[in-house]
Amino acid sequence: MSGHTLIVGGGVSGLSVALVLLQRGHQVTVLERGHTGGESSWAGGGILSPLLPWDYGASVSALALRSMAAYGEWITAIEAVSQLDTEFWRCGLLAMAVTVPEQALTWCTQQGMVATREVPVSLCLSTVAGEALPLWLPEVAQVRNPRLVAALRAAVTKLGGTIHENCTVKGLDAAGGVATTLQTTAGTLTADMIVIATGAWSGLSLTNLPAVPHVRPIRGQMLLFKLEPGVLDTILYRQGLYLIPRRDGHILVGSTLEDAGFDKSTDAVTLARLHREATELLPVLAGVQPIRHWAGLRPGSPDNIPIIDRHPDFDNVFINVGHYRYGVTLAPASAELLVDLMEGRTPALDPAPYRWAAALQRRWGDTL
Ligand SMILES: Cc1cc2nc3c(=O)[nH]c(=O)nc-3n(C[C@H](O)[C@H](O)[C@H](O)COP(=O)(O)OP(=O)(O)OC[C@H]3O[C@@H](n4cnc5c(N)ncnc54)[C@H](O)[C@@H]3O)c2cc1C
């Protein structure tokens, strides 16, 4: 592979591919319809693990575990180039009401993930102490995702990449199975290679570019509180609800899984429910109102399996989409895999589960 790559979509999926390409000596331009990282990559929580990792299939685990092992070094490299702090923090995750904790522990042991039923005394907050079946995952990390995206953006620019914001890609032109130009609101752009990283919008077709199979937006609402630093020092999870502390005392509470199309609105009923459930885990929140409430659109995919592959119709178009609930977690290994495929290298992971053809075979089930 040589020449210039145009990356469509400036979320964590597009920027992380841009970073690897630049690190390997390629030329890159990122085209972003709005602001870099302004969609799902901004809206999420930044937990760097599947929430209950033993609940996922082998292909999600393979990508997640490879990413999680690489994350510390990945962040160090991004921070060194960008000179920005991403607030990467190995704060651990305390999972409560785990239905089959022995099976979960066995899975963790097999995968080399540290897990224990011994909860450190320092985490025995009053309500948590009485919780049934807790599992402590001390090595789970988090990153402050808006800061990660800002650092990725800066790193891409400092390494010589170009980022065009407010630039919408409308479609492409091709000849003989090779894409020749992208049609954009900033005019016609030529490229040797194209990467599609358009998140939830990759499930919509563009001119001459078919939609990625079965990707659709899944809305998630989040609340943000501000307490004194140190009130909570680990991620708490119980039955779909999580609390994520930031070092400065902010606490994120999420989230919902809603099939609401491209509607990013929020509602008062959900706010009240998230607040009530969060208060059950951290009673001090009872007397505090959230300072912000927002929704983001995850790039949903059946079984949470992303599509990381060459496009079936074009030799020089590649896809990195559909990371659903874990796109921040999966970013390093996904970008590495895609660029290995672009360069014709043998990837470290078996690419078969992430192929377009494999995605065609999957279907959405009854649960999101
Ligand atoms: C509430 C919530 C909580 C989450 N929590 C976590 C978590 O704790 N941990 C975790 O790992 N993940 C989490 N996620 C998921 C994670 O945020 C996503 O999987 C990830 O951000 C997807 O990144 P992306 O780059 O693929 O998509 P996006 O960030 O959505 O980026 C896609 C970009 O493409 C641009 N675009 C689309 N179409 C075009 C076009 N035609 N031309 C130009 N640009 C275009 C969009 O403007 C957008 O900026 C959460 C998500 C949400 C919503």
The ligand as a Gaussian input file, in Angstrom:
#p B3LYP/6-31G(d) Opt

LIG

0 1
 C      -23.919000       6.613000      26.068000
 C      -22.743000       5.872000      25.506000
 C      -21.858000       5.251000      26.377000
 C      -20.745000       4.582000      25.870000
 N      -19.824000       4.078000      26.740000
 C      -18.730000       3.448000      26.256000
 C      -17.728000       2.982000      27.142000
 O      -17.809000       3.170000      28.349000
 N      -16.658000       2.316000      26.612000
 C      -16.524000       2.110000      25.270000
 O      -15.544000       1.490000      24.841000
 N      -17.447000       2.593000      24.401000
 C      -18.535000       3.246000      24.868000
 N      -19.488000       3.716000      24.013000
 C      -19.394000       3.372000      22.594000
 C      -18.395000       4.219000      21.864000
 O      -18.585000       5.558000      22.222000
 C      -18.566000       4.013000      20.354000
 O      -18.538000       2.637000      20.026000
 C      -17.460000       4.703000      19.583000
 O      -17.351000       6.050000      19.982000
 C      -17.703000       4.649000      18.094000
 O      -16.737000       5.450000      17.464000
 P      -16.859000       5.763000      15.913000
 O      -15.701000       6.587000      15.549000
 O      -17.058000       4.472000      15.182000
 O      -18.230000       6.561000      15.778000
 P      -18.502000       8.126000      16.040000
 O      -17.784000       8.624000      17.222000
 O      -19.972000       8.307000      16.012000
 O      -17.812000       8.809000      14.801000
 C      -18.331000       8.695000      13.494000
 C      -18.099000      10.034000      12.834000
 O      -18.408000       9.944000      11.446000
 C      -18.931000      11.192000      11.053000
 N      -19.666000      11.003000       9.805000
 C      -20.768000      10.246000       9.595000
 N      -21.134000      10.294000       8.303000
 C      -20.251000      11.110000       7.677000
 C      -20.108000      11.565000       6.334000
 N      -20.957000      11.167000       5.368000
 N      -19.092000      12.406000       6.028000
 C      -18.209000      12.797000       6.994000
 N      -18.302000      12.394000       8.294000
 C      -19.314000      11.554000       8.618000
 C      -19.821000      11.595000      12.202000
 O      -20.067000      13.000000      12.213000
 C      -19.007000      11.125000      13.404000
 O      -18.201000      12.150000      13.978000
 C      -20.572000       4.450000      24.477000
 C      -21.453000       5.092000      23.609000
 C      -22.522000       5.815000      24.117000
 C      -23.440000       6.535000      23.166000

